[in-house]
Amino acid sequence: MKSEIRTITEKDIWSENPVIRQILGICSALAVTNLMSNTLVMGVGVTFVTALSSMTVSILRHIIPIRIRMMVQTLIIAFYVIVVDIILKATMPEVSKTLGPYVGLIITNCIIMGRCEAYGQSNPPGLAFFDGMMSGLGYTLVLMLISFIRELMGFGTLFGISVLGEWWIKWTIMVMPASAFFVLAIIIWVVQGQQSKQSV
């Protein structure tokens, strides 16, 4: 059990990170990473949905007919996304308004469906939950790194708090969505280069 947990953690966060290695979930990675606070909320939301969806699919895996499993998985994911959306609107209305349609688009995040299909469908609920949580954490860590770079260089702040002062000349391009492509590409290049060295 411990070795399985260690393998899942290493795989989902590093060696097979869904964003860096599989290039999944990059829609939100590019859309909400100009501020770290928004990114953190999105990451927590995706982690919550991924973990609980994968666990639910695992619990129901012997009941769901094979022919309609994708539709059932989508319905399960949609349920948890609606829960996240309702909680956000009730507790953080300003953040909810800022994230706008991107919370609802968690339903289309390939990472969630991928973990339900690849892991939740064929493993016990506890491990499925942990795998979903680690996949969500791996996704969140990459997004937080992107938003750290973009917010620091674009606004001179971190979590809305000024850290570089008035002397910093703000890079307007870092606030624009296009900058996320470049930052993500550089991260993928660096990480995959490092992983290639480790495998030699």
N, C-alpha and C positions, 0 to 999 in steps of 0.2 A: 504493500500500500504506500509506504513512504517513498519507495523508488518510483512508483507511478506518479505520485504528486510532484516529486522533483523533476521527473521527465516532462510532465505537463508544463510546469513553471518555466523551465529552461526553454522549451520549445515555443510556447506561446508568447513569451516576452522577448526572446532573443533569436534563436535559430530559425524559427518559422513565424516571426512576427507578422500579423495579418496585413499591416500597412507596408512595412519595409520589404518583406520577402514575397508576399502574395499580391501586393498592390491592391488591397481591398479597402473599402470604406473611405476612399480618398475624396468623395464628394464633400462630406462634412469636414474632412481634413483641410480642404481648400477654402471652405466657406466660413467657418466660425473661428479661425485661429488668429484673428488680429488682436484679440484680447484674451488674456489668460483666464479671467473669471468665467467668460462664456465657454471657453474651451473645457475648463474643469467640469462645468455643469453638464456639457454635452458628453464628456467622457464618462462621468458617473452614470448618466442616463443610459448610455450604450452598454456599460458594464452590467448595470441592473437588468436590463432587458435581455442581454446575452446569457447571463447566468441563469435567470429564472426560466427563460424560454427553453434553454437546453435541458434543464432539470425537468421541466414539465413534459417535454417530448420524450425524455427518458422514462418517466413514470408511465406514460401512455403508449410506449413503443410496442407493446404486445397487443394493444387494443386497436390502434389505428390501422385501417386497411392500407396495404402498400400502395394501391392505385391512387388514393387521395391524400397520401401523407404530406405532400408539398402544400396542398391547400390547408390542411389542418395546422401545419407548422406556421404558415402565414397568419392564420387566424389567432394562434397562440401569441405570436410576436406582436400582432396588432393590439391584442388585449393589453399586454404589458406596456406598449408604447402609449396607449391611451391613459393608463395609470400614471406614467411619468409626466405626460402632458398636463393632466389634471392637477397633480401635485405641484408642478412648476407654476401653473397659473394661480394656484391657491397660496403658495408660499413665497414665490419670487416673480411677481407679475412683470416687473421691468425686464428681468432676464428673459422671461418667456416671450415678451414682445420683441426683444432684440434678436433672439434666436429664430423667431417667426416660424416659417414652414419647415425649418430644418429638424425640429423635434419630431414632427410627423413623418419626415423622410427617414427616420431611424428604421421604419418598417422595411425600407428597400435596401438597408445596409447589408451587403453580401456577407459580412463577417458573421452576422447573427444566423442567417439561414445556413451558412457553411458549417458552423459549429453544431447546429441542430442536426443537420444531415450527416456530417462526417463523424461526430462524436456522440451526441445525445441519443441518436437513433440506435446505437449499438453498445452503450455502456450504462452502468448503474447510475441512479440519480445523483448520489453524492459526488462521484467523479465528474459527471456531466456538469453539475453546478460549478465545481472548481475549475474545470476546463473553460467554461463560459466566462467565469470571473477573471481568469488569467488572460484570456483572449481580449476581454474588455480592458484590462489593465495595460496590456501591451499596446493596444490601440490608443489609450489615454496618454501613455508616456510619450509616444511619438507626437501626438497632437500638442501636448504641453511643451515639448521641445520646440516645435514649429512656432507656437504662439509666444514662447519666451523670446525667441529671436525677433519675431515680427513686432511685438509690442515694445520691446526694448529699443529697437532701432527706429520704429515708426513713430512712437509717442514719447520715448524716453522714460517710460513707466513700467512697473510690474504690478499686476493686480490693481491698476489704477493709481498706484503710489509713485510719485516722481522719484527716480533714483539717479538720473543723469544731470538734472539741474537745467538752468536756462542756457548754459553754454552749448548744450547738445543741439546740433542742427538736425531736425527731424527728417528722416528719409520718407518722403511721401509715398514712394513706390512700395514701401514695406507694408503700408496700410491697405493697398489695393490687392484684390484677390489674386492677381497674376503672380505676386511675389511668393505666394504659398507654393506655386509650382516649382520655383527655383530653389526655395529652402528645402522642400521635400526631396527634390532631385539630389541636392547636395548631401542630405542626410542618408538617403538610400545608397549613394555612391560611396560614402565614407564607411557606412556599416557593412555593406556587402564586400567592400575591399578588405575590411578587418576580418570578416568571417571567412573569406577566401584564404587569408594568411593562416588562420587558425586550423583550417582543414588540410593544409599542406603538410 
